[in-house]
């Protein structure tokens, strides 16, 4: 929208009966406080329809209005143009002007059709143009229609086409296949011709792996605990932030088969403390999900929410939908929320403060800040309690510890706030990786970017159904396996780019986590065998030092994980959850079941996105607390 004197467009709207004088006065006051465009304020507040505003602007600018959303676009005119440029600059060619012999093209624009703008577009097009007015939404709708196949291909395969080694589309590279076959062949040879020695070496390596992995998590957790009392962004910092210094912020909300919680979603997003006219909420709806699209259309959506229909094609995954949203995003910053999320009201402002502080400190490589995740139905059943304990430990201690140690941070699937342009430079999300968030965090670290955390929480619905939990967790573990395979294709390059310490941390955290789940059942089996077999027989199979180290490791590992899980409950003052940390070994075995399912799916259905069902809780969205 053009930056016209505030009274001019307002006076015309009042004159045409589209706006009251009181509402205009209010909007002018808001404009003085925020520095936003008057039209954006009026639309965001629901005082004027977008179509009425742009028709009025066309009248003021003495230009024709074109309903681009219902106009056939000449495909020849857009074939040589870059779609990203059209979205950024807000224009689209419509048709050749009839009766003109000089090849003049009618171009629809959402900005004032000034002489300078016409000259700019003529240089882009290489032909004479005549400008008409349309709305910004109509241009986006036309773009989705005209560039449908381009959008599908870019969202699904853009990363793979530009950086094949960075995509999980190929499960194993040729080099990885050779290495895996060589290791498997060597191990089988060892079992056949030196079984006791092979088992001895295997036990020793497994014991060392578990010991190093547990100590690594314990140290990182303690480092995170030392930051517990430090609040990087205070309420006073947020209060000192004025509306006029806030940038445009894009919120992406991918939804699929979420018709039952659409109303809650709209209410949760309405609680964000951010100027509505500077908030762009893109609700990403799958083309074939008629039920959710109908529920969204029937809901009372504010004008800040735009429906973006994700075209069918390619893998139907959350990251593909997010890539479509990223293409249309106009915000300087961008955040992902899931359909059931309830972020704290000031979270966007805290993210802005974190990015601005990094810029002032000379850190132009901060690409993302992650907010903590926790649950509002923590005490619904045993599973929700364990889920809450796990997330409290992970987001309140592990991630701050990783940030303090400058180690790679695998992002959570929601509430990660990005600088939009660097996110595009990174290639967006990998639609073939089912934990696209963790993969993106590691890819950012490998390319020299940094990820931080902010002291803000988004509350979600903890998974209360065991089968649903297994499906969700097996997808996460499969994604960790995919991410490990992707980033170990070039281990030397990864070590050189990210650093040896960062590469080792990645191996222990992202690669080691699924491996520890897979190895836990054999270790427990060894433990139970040690209880029933005679000690002489056990010593024949496993020399006493190895057996003692393995059993001590099992006890130490469980004790440490129980302890750090308890720490998460204390941090959140959810003291009633503390005793439930004693069930961590049983919870760990549920992870093992999920890990074996994940491994099988990695072989048989590597890119299958197993949907997690939300809205199962019998509790209301209560105020989380102790």
Backbone torsions as a table, in degrees:
resi	resn	phi	psi	omega
1	UNK	NA	144.5	-175.8
2	UNK	-75.8	151.2	179.0
3	UNK	-86.7	75.8	179.4
4	UNK	-85.9	159.0	171.9
5	UNK	-53.7	134.5	-169.3
6	UNK	-57.7	-33.6	-175.5
7	UNK	-77.5	-21.6	-172.5
8	UNK	-69.2	-57.2	178.9
9	UNK	-64.2	-37.0	179.8
10	UNK	-64.0	-43.8	-179.8
11	UNK	-61.9	-40.6	-179.9
12	UNK	-66.7	-40.7	178.1
13	UNK	-62.3	-40.8	177.2
14	UNK	-65.2	-43.4	-179.2
15	UNK	-61.1	-35.3	-179.0
16	UNK	-85.9	1.7	178.7
17	UNK	76.2	17.3	-178.9
18	UNK	-94.0	-7.9	-176.4
19	UNK	-153.7	140.9	177.0
20	UNK	-85.7	158.4	-179.6
21	UNK	-64.9	-37.3	179.1
22	UNK	-63.7	-41.9	179.1
23	UNK	-66.3	-36.9	177.1
24	UNK	-64.1	-43.6	179.6
25	UNK	-61.3	-41.9	177.8
26	UNK	-61.4	-44.9	-177.5
27	UNK	-65.2	-37.5	178.0
28	UNK	-64.4	-38.1	176.8
29	UNK	-64.5	-41.8	177.7
30	UNK	-63.2	-39.7	179.4
31	UNK	-62.3	-39.6	178.1
32	UNK	-64.0	-31.2	-178.9
33	UNK	-83.4	-34.9	-172.6
34	UNK	-104.0	-21.1	-175.5
35	UNK	75.5	10.9	-178.8
36	UNK	-81.3	163.9	175.7
37	UNK	-71.4	142.8	-176.7
38	UNK	-60.9	-42.8	-179.4
39	UNK	-60.5	-41.5	178.9
40	UNK	-63.4	-38.0	178.9
41	UNK	-65.2	-45.3	-178.2
42	UNK	-64.2	-41.7	179.9
43	UNK	-67.6	-47.0	-177.6
44	UNK	-61.4	-34.0	179.9
45	UNK	-82.2	-5.0	-179.8
46	UNK	74.3	20.0	-177.8
47	UNK	-85.3	-25.9	-179.4
48	UNK	-138.5	138.6	175.3
49	UNK	-72.6	144.6	-177.9
50	UNK	-57.6	-43.4	-178.1
51	UNK	-64.1	-41.1	178.6
52	UNK	-64.0	-39.3	-179.7
53	UNK	-62.6	-47.0	-176.2
54	UNK	-72.4	-31.8	174.0
55	UNK	-64.5	-37.7	177.6
56	UNK	-67.7	-41.6	177.0
57	UNK	-61.3	-40.7	178.3
58	UNK	-60.6	-38.0	178.9
59	UNK	-66.6	-43.1	179.5
60	UNK	-64.1	-39.5	-177.9
61	UNK	-82.6	0.7	179.5
62	UNK	57.2	47.8	-177.6
63	UNK	-130.2	162.2	175.9
64	UNK	-75.8	144.6	171.8
65	UNK	-100.2	132.9	179.9
66	UNK	-117.0	125.5	176.4
67	UNK	-82.3	81.2	-173.4
68	UNK	-62.9	-32.6	-178.0
69	UNK	-59.7	-28.9	-178.5
70	UNK	-115.2	24.8	-179.8
71	UNK	-116.8	138.0	177.5
72	UNK	-75.5	123.8	179.7
73	UNK	-89.9	132.9	177.6
74	UNK	-68.7	113.2	-175.9
75	UNK	-63.6	-26.3	179.6
76	UNK	-63.8	-31.9	-175.4
77	UNK	-74.3	-27.6	-176.3
78	UNK	-101.0	-6.3	-172.7
79	UNK	-61.6	-31.8	-177.8
80	UNK	-100.4	7.7	-176.0
81	UNK	-100.6	148.4	179.2
82	UNK	-82.8	118.1	-177.6
83	UNK	-57.5	-37.6	-179.9
84	UNK	-60.2	-39.3	179.1
85	UNK	-64.6	-42.9	-178.7
86	UNK	-62.6	-40.7	178.8
87	UNK	-65.8	-45.4	-177.4
88	UNK	-65.4	-39.8	-175.2
89	UNK	-91.7	-13.3	173.2
90	UNK	73.8	47.6	174.7
91	UNK	-151.8	161.6	178.2
92	UNK	-155.0	133.7	176.3
93	UNK	-70.8	142.7	-174.0
94	UNK	-108.3	-55.2	-176.5
95	UNK	-164.9	164.9	170.7
96	UNK	-73.5	141.8	-180.0
97	UNK	-72.4	124.5	179.8
98	UNK	-66.7	143.4	176.5
99	UNK	80.4	-2.4	178.9
100	UNK	-99.2	130.8	-177.8
101	UNK	-93.8	-6.3	-176.6
102	UNK	-96.2	10.2	177.3
103	UNK	74.7	26.0	-179.2
104	UNK	-64.8	137.9	-177.8
105	UNK	-113.3	135.2	173.1
106	UNK	-81.3	124.4	-178.9
107	UNK	-119.7	129.2	177.0
108	UNK	-91.8	135.1	-178.2
109	UNK	-133.6	145.8	176.5
110	UNK	-95.8	0.3	176.5
111	UNK	-110.7	167.6	-178.6
112	UNK	-57.3	127.9	-178.2
113	UNK	-77.4	65.9	-177.1
114	UNK	-80.0	169.4	177.8
115	UNK	-62.0	-42.3	-178.9
116	UNK	-63.5	-39.6	-180.0
117	UNK	-68.0	-39.6	178.5
118	UNK	-62.9	-40.8	178.7
119	UNK	-64.0	-40.8	179.5
120	UNK	-62.3	-45.0	-178.0
121	UNK	-69.8	-36.8	177.0
122	UNK	-61.3	-37.6	177.1
123	UNK	-65.4	-37.6	178.0
124	UNK	-66.7	-43.0	-174.2
125	UNK	-82.4	-33.4	-176.8
126	UNK	80.2	12.6	178.8
127	UNK	-141.5	162.1	175.5
128	UNK	-63.6	145.6	179.6
129	UNK	-131.8	153.3	169.2
130	UNK	-120.3	131.2	-174.3
131	UNK	-95.6	138.3	171.1
132	UNK	-127.2	168.8	-174.7
133	UNK	-105.5	141.5	170.8
134	UNK	-146.5	175.4	-178.9
135	UNK	-89.2	159.6	178.3
136	UNK	-64.2	-36.7	177.4
137	UNK	-64.0	-39.6	-179.7
138	UNK	-63.5	-37.1	177.0
139	UNK	-63.9	-42.4	179.1
140	UNK	-63.4	-41.1	177.8
141	UNK	-63.2	-43.1	178.9
142	UNK	-64.4	-39.1	178.7
143	UNK	-61.1	-43.3	-179.1
144	UNK	-65.8	-30.1	179.6
145	UNK	-79.6	-47.4	-173.7
146	UNK	-74.1	-38.9	-176.0
147	UNK	-104.4	28.8	-175.8
148	UNK	-51.6	-54.9	-176.6
149	UNK	-65.7	-36.3	177.4
150	UNK	-63.7	-44.0	-178.7
151	UNK	-63.9	-42.5	179.0
152	UNK	-61.3	-48.1	-177.1
153	UNK	-65.7	-42.3	-179.1
154	UNK	-66.8	-42.8	-178.8
155	UNK	-67.7	-36.4	-176.2
156	UNK	-86.9	-37.9	-169.4
157	UNK	-125.5	3.4	-176.7
158	UNK	-57.1	-49.0	-179.9
159	UNK	-63.1	-45.2	-178.7
160	UNK	-62.8	-39.2	-178.8
161	UNK	-68.5	-36.5	-178.0
162	UNK	-86.2	-36.1	-177.1
163	UNK	-139.1	78.1	-175.0
164	UNK	-55.0	-37.1	-177.3
165	UNK	-69.6	-17.3	-178.4
166	UNK	-91.7	-1.3	-176.4
167	UNK	-108.4	146.2	177.7
168	UNK	-87.9	10.5	178.8
169	UNK	-58.5	-40.3	173.4
170	UNK	-94.7	118.3	-174.0
171	UNK	-66.3	-50.9	-178.8
172	UNK	-126.3	135.7	172.7
173	UNK	-79.8	166.5	179.2
174	UNK	-58.5	-42.8	179.5
175	UNK	-62.3	-40.3	179.4
176	UNK	-67.3	-37.4	177.4
177	UNK	-62.2	-43.4	179.5
178	UNK	-62.5	-44.6	-178.8
179	UNK	-64.8	-46.0	-179.2
180	UNK	-62.7	-42.6	178.7
181	UNK	-65.6	-37.8	179.3
182	UNK	-65.9	-44.8	179.8
183	UNK	-65.5	-44.1	179.2
184	UNK	-63.0	-42.8	178.6
185	UNK	-63.0	-43.3	178.8
186	UNK	-64.3	-37.7	-179.2
187	UNK	-69.5	-43.0	177.2
188	UNK	-61.2	-41.4	177.7
189	UNK	-59.6	-43.9	179.5
190	UNK	-63.5	-40.2	179.1
191	UNK	-65.9	-32.7	-178.7
192	UNK	-76.1	-40.6	-170.9
193	UNK	-109.3	-15.1	175.9
194	UNK	-149.3	64.9	-171.7
195	UNK	-62.2	-44.2	-177.3
196	UNK	-65.4	-43.2	178.6
197	UNK	-64.3	-40.0	179.8
198	UNK	-64.2	-44.9	178.2
199	UNK	-65.1	-36.1	178.8
200	UNK	-63.1	-48.6	179.7
201	UNK	-63.7	-40.8	178.9
202	UNK	-60.6	-46.8	180.0
203	UNK	-61.3	-40.8	-179.0
204	UNK	-65.8	-42.4	-179.8
205	UNK	-66.5	-42.0	179.3
206	UNK	-63.7	-42.5	179.3
207	UNK	-62.4	-43.1	179.2
208	UNK	-65.9	-39.4	179.0
209	UNK	-61.0	-48.2	-180.0
210	UNK	-63.6	-41.1	-179.1
211	UNK	-62.6	-47.4	179.9
212	UNK	-64.6	-42.4	-178.7
213	UNK	-63.2	-44.3	-179.6
214	UNK	-67.2	-43.6	179.4
215	UNK	-64.0	-37.3	177.7
216	UNK	-59.8	-50.0	-179.4
217	UNK	-64.5	-37.0	-179.3
218	UNK	-65.6	-44.5	179.9
219	UNK	-63.9	-46.1	179.6
220	UNK	-60.6	-41.6	-179.9
221	UNK	-63.0	-41.0	178.6
222	UNK	-65.4	-38.3	176.4
223	UNK	-63.1	-41.6	177.3
224	UNK	-64.2	-34.7	179.7
225	UNK	-67.2	-32.7	179.6
226	UNK	-67.5	-21.0	177.3
227	UNK	-89.8	2.8	-173.3
228	UNK	-58.8	-40.5	-175.7
229	UNK	-81.7	-13.6	-177.9
230	UNK	-86.3	122.2	177.5
231	UNK	-106.5	102.6	-173.8
232	UNK	-60.0	-37.4	-177.1
233	UNK	-126.9	116.4	-175.3
234	UNK	-93.8	169.2	175.4
235	UNK	-62.7	-33.9	177.9
236	UNK	-65.5	-37.0	177.1
237	UNK	-61.0	-43.4	-179.8
238	UNK	-66.4	-42.5	-178.9
239	UNK	-64.2	-29.8	-178.8
240	UNK	-76.6	-11.2	-178.6
241	UNK	-79.2	124.1	-179.7
242	UNK	-96.1	152.3	-175.8
243	UNK	-62.4	-30.8	-175.9
244	UNK	-71.6	-17.4	179.1
245	UNK	-97.0	1.6	179.2
246	UNK	-82.5	137.1	179.4
247	UNK	-88.8	174.1	173.3
248	UNK	-66.4	135.6	-176.7
249	UNK	-127.2	128.5	178.8
250	UNK	-102.4	133.1	176.2
251	UNK	-114.4	120.0	176.6
252	UNK	-100.1	128.5	179.0
253	UNK	-129.0	93.5	176.5
254	UNK	-76.7	128.6	179.2
255	UNK	-129.9	140.7	178.0
256	UNK	-149.7	120.5	-177.6
257	UNK	54.8	50.2	-178.0
258	UNK	-123.6	30.6	-176.3
259	UNK	-59.1	-30.3	-175.3
260	UNK	-74.5	-14.1	-177.7
261	UNK	-124.1	13.3	-179.8
262	UNK	-60.8	-41.6	-179.2
263	UNK	-63.0	-42.5	177.1
264	UNK	-62.3	-40.9	180.0
265	UNK	-57.6	-47.9	-178.4
266	UNK	-63.7	-40.2	177.6
267	UNK	-64.5	-40.4	180.0
268	UNK	-64.4	-43.4	-179.7
269	UNK	-68.5	-28.9	177.6
270	UNK	-67.7	-14.4	179.9
271	UNK	-86.0	-1.4	-179.5
272	UNK	-70.3	131.4	179.0
273	UNK	-89.0	86.5	-178.3
274	UNK	-156.3	141.9	-179.3
275	UNK	-55.3	121.5	-175.3
276	UNK	-56.6	-35.8	-178.0
277	UNK	-71.8	-10.7	176.9
278	UNK	-108.4	15.2	-176.8
279	UNK	-118.1	122.7	178.1
280	UNK	-115.4	106.8	-179.6
281	UNK	-103.8	116.6	-180.0
282	UNK	-105.3	111.0	177.6
283	UNK	-88.3	111.3	-173.0
284	UNK	-91.5	107.7	-174.6
285	UNK	-111.2	130.5	179.0
286	UNK	-70.8	140.4	-174.9
287	UNK	-58.7	-37.1	-175.4
288	UNK	-90.0	-2.3	-178.1
289	UNK	-90.8	73.9	-175.1
290	UNK	-62.0	-38.3	-174.9
291	UNK	-62.7	-46.4	-179.4
292	UNK	-68.7	-39.4	179.3
293	UNK	-63.3	-38.6	178.5
294	UNK	-67.9	-39.6	178.9
295	UNK	-64.9	-40.0	179.1
296	UNK	-66.8	-40.5	-179.9
297	UNK	-66.5	-31.8	-178.3
298	UNK	-81.4	-17.3	-179.3
299	UNK	-75.4	158.4	179.8
300	UNK	-86.8	79.1	-175.0
301	UNK	-81.9	135.6	174.1
302	UNK	-69.5	165.3	-176.3
303	UNK	-69.3	-12.8	179.1
304	UNK	-76.9	-12.1	-178.4
305	UNK	-96.9	125.9	177.4
306	UNK	-113.1	132.4	175.5
307	UNK	-83.8	124.9	175.2
308	UNK	-118.3	112.5	-179.3
309	UNK	-84.2	121.4	-179.0
310	UNK	-83.5	116.1	-176.2
311	UNK	-66.0	145.8	179.7
312	UNK	-70.7	139.0	-180.0
313	UNK	141.7	141.4	-177.1
314	UNK	75.6	-173.1	178.9
315	UNK	-66.7	131.6	-180.0
316	UNK	-87.3	85.1	-174.9
317	UNK	-131.3	160.8	177.3
318	UNK	-57.5	-45.3	-179.4
319	UNK	-62.7	-32.5	176.5
320	UNK	-64.8	-41.9	177.4
321	UNK	-62.7	-40.6	179.8
322	UNK	-65.4	-35.0	176.8
323	UNK	-64.4	-37.7	174.7
324	UNK	-62.0	-45.0	178.4
325	UNK	-62.6	-40.2	179.0
326	UNK	-61.4	-35.7	179.7
327	UNK	-61.0	-39.1	-175.7
328	UNK	-94.3	-2.5	-175.4
329	UNK	-69.0	136.9	177.3
330	UNK	-109.2	-9.4	-174.6
331	UNK	-72.5	149.5	172.2
332	UNK	-67.0	-33.6	176.5
333	UNK	-120.7	160.3	-175.0
334	UNK	-147.4	140.3	178.6
335	UNK	-132.5	149.9	175.1
336	UNK	-105.3	131.0	170.3
337	UNK	-126.4	144.4	172.3
338	UNK	-84.4	166.3	-172.2
339	UNK	-62.3	-31.5	-176.0
340	UNK	-94.6	5.4	-173.4
341	UNK	-71.7	145.3	172.6
342	UNK	-130.7	85.4	-178.4
343	UNK	-72.6	151.2	173.0
344	UNK	-61.5	145.1	-168.1
345	UNK	-58.1	-36.8	-173.7
346	UNK	-95.3	16.7	-173.6
347	UNK	-63.4	-40.9	-179.9
348	UNK	-64.0	-40.4	179.7
349	UNK	-66.0	-39.3	177.5
350	UNK	-63.1	-38.2	177.9
351	UNK	-64.5	-43.0	177.9
352	UNK	-58.9	-45.3	179.9
353	UNK	-61.3	-41.9	-179.7
354	UNK	-62.4	-43.8	179.2
355	UNK	-67.2	-41.4	-179.8
356	UNK	-65.1	-39.5	177.2
357	UNK	-61.6	-42.2	179.3
358	UNK	-62.2	-41.1	178.8
359	UNK	-63.0	-44.6	179.5
360	UNK	-66.3	-28.5	178.8
361	UNK	-84.9	4.0	178.0
362	UNK	84.6	9.3	179.0
363	UNK	-96.9	90.1	179.1
364	UNK	-90.8	8.9	-179.3
365	UNK	-102.7	1.2	176.7
366	UNK	-73.2	109.0	-174.8
367	UNK	-99.0	-21.2	-173.4
368	UNK	-154.5	144.8	167.6
369	UNK	-124.5	135.2	-176.0
370	UNK	-104.1	128.1	171.7
371	UNK	-86.6	157.2	178.9
372	UNK	-74.1	153.1	174.6
373	UNK	-116.1	141.3	174.9
374	UNK	-153.1	-176.0	-168.8
375	UNK	-126.7	141.3	179.6
376	UNK	-89.0	-14.7	178.1
377	UNK	-112.8	45.0	-171.9
378	UNK	-59.2	-34.4	-172.1
379	UNK	-108.4	31.7	-178.9
380	UNK	-75.1	-42.2	174.5
381	UNK	-155.9	-175.6	-176.3
382	UNK	-61.1	-39.4	-177.1
383	UNK	-66.7	-43.3	179.6
384	UNK	-65.3	-32.4	177.2
385	UNK	-65.7	-46.9	-179.5
386	UNK	-66.1	-38.8	178.8
387	UNK	-60.9	-42.9	-179.0
388	UNK	-68.1	-41.6	176.8
389	UNK	-59.1	-43.5	-179.0
390	UNK	-63.5	-45.5	-178.1
391	UNK	-69.2	-35.7	178.6
392	UNK	-63.0	-43.1	177.2
393	UNK	-63.4	-43.9	-174.4
394	UNK	-69.1	-51.0	-173.1
395	UNK	-84.4	-26.0	-177.1
396	UNK	-93.1	-19.3	-178.2
397	UNK	-125.6	-49.5	-175.7
398	UNK	-65.6	-50.8	-176.8
399	UNK	-65.4	-44.6	174.2
400	UNK	-59.9	-34.8	177.3
401	UNK	-66.9	-42.4	177.3
402	UNK	-62.7	-40.5	178.8
403	UNK	-63.9	-44.6	-178.3
404	UNK	-63.0	-35.4	-179.1
405	UNK	-87.5	0.7	180.0
406	UNK	58.6	43.8	178.9
407	UNK	-105.3	157.6	-179.3
408	UNK	-58.8	140.5	-180.0
409	UNK	-114.9	113.1	172.2
410	UNK	-72.6	119.0	-173.3
411	UNK	-69.8	154.1	170.2
412	UNK	-79.7	167.8	-174.3
413	UNK	-76.8	-3.9	-177.0
414	UNK	-150.2	164.5	175.9
415	UNK	61.4	28.6	169.9
416	UNK	-99.3	125.0	-174.1
417	UNK	-103.4	126.2	-173.9
418	UNK	-116.2	154.3	158.5
419	UNK	-81.2	124.7	-166.4
420	UNK	-64.5	-46.5	-176.1
421	UNK	-66.1	-46.2	175.2
422	UNK	-59.4	-33.0	176.7
423	UNK	-62.5	-41.4	176.0
424	UNK	-64.5	-39.7	179.4
425	UNK	-62.0	-32.0	178.9
426	UNK	-75.1	-11.6	179.7
427	UNK	97.8	6.9	-179.1
428	UNK	69.5	-149.7	-176.2
429	UNK	-98.8	153.3	177.9
430	UNK	-90.8	109.5	-177.3
431	UNK	-66.8	-14.6	-179.0
432	UNK	-93.5	-2.4	178.0
433	UNK	-105.4	124.2	-173.7
434	UNK	-83.7	-2.3	163.1
435	UNK	-125.0	68.2	-176.3
436	UNK	-60.5	-26.4	-178.9
437	UNK	-69.0	-50.7	178.4
438	UNK	-61.6	-41.7	179.4
439	UNK	-60.5	-42.7	-178.5
440	UNK	-65.4	-38.9	177.7
441	UNK	-62.2	-41.0	179.6
442	UNK	-71.6	-39.9	178.9
443	UNK	-62.8	-39.7	178.1
444	UNK	-61.5	-44.5	179.8
445	UNK	-63.9	-39.4	-179.1
446	UNK	-65.5	-26.7	-179.4
447	UNK	-98.8	13.3	173.3
448	UNK	91.2	3.1	176.5
449	UNK	-84.9	162.2	177.8
450	UNK	-119.9	155.1	178.2
451	UNK	-125.4	135.0	178.8
452	UNK	-118.4	179.9	176.2
453	UNK	-126.9	153.2	176.7
454	UNK	-124.9	151.0	-177.8
455	UNK	-84.0	69.8	176.5
456	UNK	-144.1	149.4	-174.9
457	UNK	-121.9	140.3	168.6
458	UNK	-109.5	127.6	-179.2
459	UNK	-96.7	135.5	-178.8
460	UNK	-125.3	178.0	174.7
461	UNK	-92.3	116.3	177.3
462	UNK	-68.2	141.2	-179.4
463	UNK	-67.1	119.3	-176.4
464	UNK	-102.1	-10.5	-176.8
465	UNK	-105.4	128.8	-172.0
466	UNK	-65.3	-42.6	178.4
467	UNK	-63.4	-41.8	177.4
468	UNK	-62.8	-39.5	178.5
469	UNK	-63.7	-43.2	179.2
470	UNK	-61.3	-42.3	179.4
471	UNK	-62.6	-45.4	-178.9
472	UNK	-64.9	-46.9	-175.0
473	UNK	-70.3	-33.9	177.9
474	UNK	-66.2	-34.3	176.5
475	UNK	-66.4	-43.0	179.3
476	UNK	-62.2	-43.3	-178.8
477	UNK	-68.1	-39.4	176.4
478	UNK	-61.1	-38.4	177.2
479	UNK	-65.5	-38.0	175.6
480	UNK	-63.3	-39.6	176.5
481	UNK	-64.5	-43.7	177.0
482	UNK	-59.5	-46.3	-178.9
483	UNK	-61.9	-39.7	177.4
484	UNK	-62.0	-45.8	-179.5
485	UNK	-64.7	-40.7	-179.2
486	UNK	-62.2	-46.5	-171.2
487	UNK	-89.2	-0.7	172.9
488	UNK	-106.5	9.8	176.4
489	UNK	-66.4	-32.3	178.5
490	UNK	-130.4	72.9	-173.5
491	UNK	-62.4	-35.2	179.7
492	UNK	-66.2	-44.1	179.2
493	UNK	-64.1	-40.8	178.2
494	UNK	-60.7	-44.5	-179.8
495	UNK	-65.0	-39.0	-179.5
496	UNK	-69.0	-40.1	-177.4
497	UNK	-76.9	-47.3	-174.2
498	UNK	-90.7	-25.7	-175.8
499	UNK	106.2	150.6	-175.6
500	UNK	-64.4	-43.0	-178.1
501	UNK	-64.8	-43.4	-179.6
502	UNK	-65.5	-39.7	178.7
503	UNK	-64.7	-40.4	178.0
504	UNK	-65.5	-41.4	178.0
505	UNK	-62.1	-41.0	176.4
506	UNK	-59.7	-45.4	-178.9
507	UNK	-61.6	-42.8	-178.1
508	UNK	-71.1	-38.4	-173.0
509	UNK	-84.7	-51.6	-174.7
510	UNK	-87.0	-44.2	177.5
511	UNK	-79.8	-38.2	-175.6
512	UNK	-71.6	-30.7	-177.2
513	UNK	-62.4	-52.6	177.5
514	UNK	-65.3	-34.6	179.9
515	UNK	-63.9	-39.7	178.9
516	UNK	-65.3	-36.8	176.2
517	UNK	-64.1	-41.0	-178.5
518	UNK	-69.2	-31.4	-176.5
519	UNK	-88.1	-14.4	-176.4
520	UNK	-61.7	-46.9	179.7
521	UNK	-56.8	-45.3	176.2
522	UNK	-60.1	-36.3	178.5
523	UNK	-66.7	-42.5	176.7
524	UNK	-64.2	-38.0	177.9
525	UNK	-61.3	-43.3	177.5
526	UNK	-60.8	-39.8	-180.0
527	UNK	-62.6	-45.2	-178.3
528	UNK	-70.1	-35.0	175.5
529	UNK	-62.8	-37.5	-179.9
530	UNK	-64.3	-23.4	-179.7
531	UNK	-81.7	-27.8	-174.1
532	UNK	-106.0	-26.7	-179.7
533	UNK	-83.4	148.7	175.1
534	UNK	-60.3	146.3	-176.9
535	UNK	-61.4	-32.0	179.2
536	UNK	-64.6	-39.8	179.9
537	UNK	-68.0	-39.9	178.2
538	UNK	-64.6	-38.2	179.4
539	UNK	-68.2	-25.8	175.4
540	UNK	-68.7	-40.1	-179.1
541	UNK	-78.1	-44.3	-177.0
542	UNK	-132.9	117.2	176.3
543	UNK	-52.7	148.3	-174.1
544	UNK	-51.3	-45.6	-179.2
545	UNK	-60.7	-40.7	-179.7
546	UNK	-65.5	-44.5	-179.9
547	UNK	-62.7	-43.0	-179.6
548	UNK	-65.4	-41.5	178.8
549	UNK	-63.5	-42.9	-178.1
550	UNK	-64.4	-44.3	-179.3
551	UNK	-68.9	-41.5	176.9
552	UNK	-61.7	-37.9	179.5
553	UNK	-63.6	-40.1	179.7
554	UNK	-63.3	-44.7	179.7
555	UNK	-69.0	-44.4	-179.8
556	UNK	-62.7	-46.1	-178.3
557	UNK	-59.9	-46.5	179.9
558	UNK	-66.1	-38.9	180.0
559	UNK	-63.8	-44.5	-179.4
560	UNK	-64.3	-44.0	-178.4
561	UNK	-67.3	-34.8	174.9
562	UNK	-63.5	-42.3	-178.0
563	UNK	-63.8	-49.7	-176.9
564	UNK	-68.6	-28.6	175.7
565	UNK	-66.9	-39.3	175.5
566	UNK	-62.2	-37.5	-179.6
567	UNK	-57.2	-39.9	179.7
568	UNK	-61.0	-38.5	178.9
569	UNK	-66.3	-39.4	179.9
570	UNK	-66.1	-39.4	-178.7
571	UNK	-60.2	-38.7	-177.8
572	UNK	-89.5	1.5	-178.0
573	UNK	58.3	31.8	175.2
574	UNK	-100.6	70.3	-169.9
575	UNK	-66.3	-27.0	179.9
576	UNK	-67.1	-17.7	-179.8
577	UNK	-84.8	-15.9	-172.8
578	UNK	-54.2	-49.1	-178.3
579	UNK	-61.6	-24.9	-178.5
580	UNK	-68.5	-17.1	177.2
581	UNK	-62.1	-21.7	178.4
582	UNK	-65.6	-18.4	177.9
583	UNK	-86.0	7.5	-176.9
584	UNK	-56.0	-39.1	177.2
585	UNK	-59.1	-40.2	177.6
586	UNK	-67.0	-40.3	177.4
587	UNK	-62.4	-37.4	178.3
588	UNK	-63.1	-38.8	179.8
589	UNK	-67.6	-30.5	173.3
590	UNK	-64.0	-36.5	174.9
591	UNK	-63.6	-37.4	179.4
592	UNK	-63.0	-42.2	176.2
593	UNK	-59.5	-45.2	178.8
594	UNK	-62.6	-36.9	-177.7
595	UNK	-66.3	-40.8	178.9
596	UNK	-68.8	-34.7	173.7
597	UNK	-65.3	-41.3	179.3
598	UNK	-62.5	-42.7	179.6
599	UNK	-62.6	-41.8	178.7
600	UNK	-64.5	-42.5	178.9
601	UNK	-68.0	-32.1	177.2
602	UNK	-60.9	-33.1	179.9
603	UNK	-80.7	-42.0	-171.1
604	UNK	-97.5	-36.6	-178.0
605	UNK	-140.7	70.0	-170.0
606	UNK	-63.0	-30.6	-174.0
607	UNK	-107.0	9.3	-178.8
608	UNK	-72.9	128.2	-179.2
609	UNK	-98.1	105.5	-178.6
610	UNK	-81.1	115.3	-173.0
611	UNK	-72.0	133.6	173.2
612	UNK	-93.9	127.0	179.7
613	UNK	-83.2	130.4	178.1
614	UNK	-110.7	169.6	179.0
615	UNK	81.1	22.3	-179.2
616	UNK	-89.8	-16.0	-174.8
617	UNK	-67.1	141.6	175.7
618	UNK	-89.6	-1.5	-179.1
619	UNK	-95.7	155.3	172.8
620	UNK	-81.5	166.3	178.1
621	UNK	-72.2	81.7	-176.9
622	UNK	-81.7	166.8	177.1
623	UNK	-73.0	115.9	-178.4
624	UNK	-64.6	143.0	178.7
625	UNK	-170.2	-163.2	-175.0
626	UNK	-79.0	NA	NA
